[in-house]
Amino acid sequence: MTEEKIETDSQKPNTRKSPLGAGRPSQRRTVGQTTPCKECGATEWNEDEIRGETFCVSCGNVAEENAIDLGAEWTNYSDGTDRSRVGAPSRESLSDKGLNTNISRSDISGAGARRHGIKGSDAKHWRRRLLIDERSKNRSSRARNLTKAMQFIRDRGKLPPALVEETARLYRSAAEQGIVTGRSIRGVSAACVYLAARQAKLPRTIEEIAESFDMTDEMGLKELKRTIRLAARCLNAHHVTGPGEYLDKFHSDLGLPAPVLGEANYLWNRVGESMEWQGKKPSGVAGVMLYKAAQNRGHPRTQSEVCEVVGVSEVTLRGLLRILEALLSQLGEAPSN
């Protein structure tokens, strides 16, 4: 029976041989490959992935044109030769930028271990490998420093994702320039958060940053202010924050309606160019604008409420209010002169 089978197979024509010199037929199937060829009746098809065509191996009849490739895309948009684009993009907010692999605890215990064929006797060996893997990534002092700093920035920075990445980039630059050496990781991380928010024109007060990073005591505030000055000088982050940048945030914190914010911006546009504001705290100036605007629009807030949000004393707020009222009175008298 075997010899008859061999003879029968040897008598069959070699239908897999292509007159066009094509390679091995593709195992993938498209719509045009589900029926025999209309020209010769053969059912052996191949694909030209460059042209997007499906053609018959026997006669060369093109059954499909401009076919959509449902496979992986291997386009390379960088200057390198590697076209692989597997995995998530690198992130500055991760100590290893997300490029390292790790052994997941869920894969070596419970249902994950059964799924991967890990027996109970092998679990202890995998746990040991997991511990060695975690320790090997934080063996250098720089790696441990970055791990702790990125955790501070993500958990305590209270920033949007884009600013988290910018803050992490600033911290890496600070570490390369030696700013971190001899200073606390907490303090440098807080300074980078402050500078990143200030550059993005979404400023945070120093007191707010200090509270988030548990640096509210006198020594902590002094350290934070010194580190901010040093980091701004070394990282070339010298953006000057104006009172107008604080209006949106303080308006939201005070729970005021939208017309009050418009009134505050109007007041600042009128008196913002005056030299009387030189040397005054920007957050305090923004607070007095909102205080006056809320009164004008019929949604008053007490001085203590405004001072709690702005971070200045009531004495300071009253002094700034006198300056604002004097400037407004001068503007009101200008047309009559």
ABEGO torsion letter per residue (X at the ends): XAAAAAAAAAABBBAABBAAGBBBBBABBBAAAABBBAAAGBABBBBBAAAGBBBBAAAGBBABBGBBBABBBABBABABABABABEBBBBAABAAGGABBBBBAAAABEAAAAAAGBBAAAAAAAAAAAAAAAAAAAABAAAAAAAAAAAAAAAAAGBBAAAAAAAAAAAAAAAAAGAABGBBAAAAAAAAAAAAAAAAGBBBBAAAAAAAAGAABAAAAAAAAAAAAAAAAAAGBABBBBAAAAAAAAAAAAGBBAAAAAAAAAAAAAAAABAAABGBBAAAAAAAAAAAAAAAAGBBBBAAAAAAAAGBBAAAAAAAAAAAAAAAAAAAAAAAX
